[in-house]
Amino acid sequence: MGRAGETSELALRYPYRILFIRHGETDYNAEGRLQGQRDIPLNGKGREQASSVGRTLAKLLRSELDRLEAAGAFRASPLLRVRETLERARAAMGFEPTLYGLDDGLKELTFGDWEGFTWAEIEARDPSGAAARERDKWRFTPPHGESYADLAERISFWLSQQGSDLFVASHGGVARALMYLLGDIDENTAANANIFQGRALLFEPGRKFRWVG
C-alpha cells in the first residue's frame, strides 16, 4: 500500500468493470452507530432505497445488467443488510431475487470493540483512540478491529481472485477500499469519501469510477 497522497497501482492490473451498490439504510445508520460486521437488517427507508437503485439501474443499464446476469456475475457480502438490498434490487431489475453468490471477502471492516456505539459515545469512552483515528483514519485500527488499510489488503486479495466484470453489493468501507484500489484517489480522500445509499458506483479499467443514478 502507498503512503498518504499516493494512489494504488492495482488498477493498472485490473481490466474488468465492477458495478457496485452499498446496502440500504439500517437503524444503526440512522442513529449514527458503527455496525461493522454486526448483522443489522434494513429499515423501511433502506428497503425502499434497495428497490429504487434496482429500478434506476434497470432503466439506465438494462443491457449491462442482462449481460452480468447471464454470466452469473452478481456477488454480495453475506451480511443480512446486503443480502436484503441485493434481493430487492434484483427483484426490481426483473431477476430472480436469490440467484447470486455470497463472498466473505466482501464483508464490511470490523470496528471491533467500537461496534454498536455512536461516535459521541466512542469519544467519551476512548478519547485517545478517537483522536488517533482522526489523525490517520486510513491506518488506525480500533481495539480488536480492522483499519481501512487492512480492509484494502483484504479487498486487493479478493480482486486478485476475480476474472470478469461483476455486480457487487457490499458496504461503505468496501466502496472506499475500491475507490483507493481502482480509482485515482489517495488514502485520505478514500477514507473520507461519502458512499451514498440508493445509488450505484461504476468502476472501469484505467482508474475511473463514477456514480450512476
N, C-alpha and C positions, 0 to 999 in steps of 0.2 A: 504494500500500500504506500502511496505517496504521502508526503507531508502536507500540512495545510497550505492551500494555494496551488497545489498540484492536482492534476486530474489523472484518472486511471488509464492505463494502456490497454486494458482488456477489450475495449470497444473495437480496437483495430483487429482483434482476432475473433469477433463475434459477428457473423454475417447474416443473422436472422432478425426478423421483426417480432416484437412482443407487444401485444395489445393487453393492457393491464387495467384492472379495476380494483379499487380498495373496497373493503366491506362497507356496508351502510352503517348508520349511526346506531350506537347502543346507549343504554342508560349510563354506562361508565363514561362514554364520550360526552354525553350531555352534562354530566356532573363534573367533568374535568378530572376524572380518575384514571390513573395509569392501569391499563388492563394487561398489557404484555401478553403472556401466554395463558391468562385466565380465560376460561371458556364461557364468555358472556354472549347471550343472544342479542339479536337485533331488537330495537324498539319499533314502534309504529312508523316513525319517520324513516328509520333505516330500511324497513321493508319497502316503503314507497320509493326510496332512493334506488334500491336494488332493481325494482321493476322499471323505474324511469330510465336508468342507464341502459337496460336491455332494449327498451323501446327506441331510445336515441340511436344506439349503435345499429339496430335493425334498419333504421331509416337512412343512416349515413354510410354504413359499411356493409350492406347486405351481402355483396359478393365475397368480401373478405371473411365474414362470419361463416358463410356456407363452405368456403374452402377450408377453413380451420376445422369446422365440424366434420367434414368428410375425411380429414386427416386424423381425427381423434386427438386434436391438439389443445383441448381445454384442460387446465391444471388448476388446482386450488390448495391452499393451506387447509389442513384438517380441522381447524378450529371452527366451532359452530357458526359464529357470525359470518365467516367467509363462505361456508357451505350454504347457509341460508341466502346469502347475497347472490352467489352464482346460480343457485337453483331458481330463484325468482327472475334473475336476468335472463337465463336460458329460456324459461317459460315465455317471457316477453319477446324473445327472439324467435319463438316458434319451434324450439328444440325440446326434446325430452329432458326434463329438468335434471335428472340424476346421472346422466351419461357423461361423466368427466372423471379425471384422475385426481387422486389426493397425493400430496407430496409433503413430507415432514420438513423438507428443506425450505419450504415457503412459510413456515411459522413466523410470527412476529418475534422480535427480540424479547427476551425476558428482562423485566425490571427487578427480578429477584425480590428482596425484602421490601422494596418500594411498591410493589403491585397492590392495588386497591386503595391507595392514598391519593389525595389531590396534591398539587404542587405546594399549596399553602401548608398542608399537613406535613409534607416532607421537609420544607424549610424550617418548620418548628421542631420536628423530630431529629433531623440530621442537617443542621445548618452548614457544617463544614463540607459534607458531601454535596449539598445543593450548590454551594459556592464553587466547589471543584468542577462540577458538571458545567456550570456557567462559563468557567474559564476554558474548558475544552470539551464541548458537547460531543464531539465525534469519538474521542478516546476514553471518556470517563466510563467506568464500569460500576454500576450500583452494587451494593452488597449482594453476593450470590446471583448477580445478573450478567448481562452482556452489554458491551459497548456497541456503538454503530460500527466501529472498526471490526469488532468480532462478527457482527452480522454481515458486513460486506465480504469478509473472508468466507463465511458460510454460503452466501449467495454467489460469490465467484466460483466456488466449487460446484454449486448446483448448475450454474451456467455452463461449466466445462463438460457437464454430462448431457447437455441438450444438443439436438442436431436438426432443429426445424423451427419454422415460425410457430408461435404459441399464443394462446389466450390464457392469461394468468389472473386469477383472483387471489388477492392476498391482503397485506396490511400496509399502513403508512410507513413504518420503518423499512419494510422491504422495498417500497417505492423509492425511498431516499437512497437506499443502497444501490438500486438500479440506476438512479439518476447519476450517482457518482461513477459507477462502473461503466455505464453505457452512454452517458451524456457528457457534454463538455463543461462540467461544473466541478468546483473543488469541494473538499470535505465540509468546510464551514457552511457553504451555500446549501449543500445537500442536507446537512443535519438540521437546518432551519427552514427547509422548504415546506410550504403549505401543500398538503396532499388532500385533495378535495374528495368528499364522498358524493356519489351520484354522478361522477364524470369518469372518463377513461383517459389513460395515457397511452400514446403510441410511441414505442422505441423503435428506431430504424437504424440500419447499419450506417456507420460514419459519424457516431456521436451526435445523433439527432433524436430529439423527443419533442412531442407536442401534446397538448390537451385536446381531446376530442369531445365535442358536445358542451 
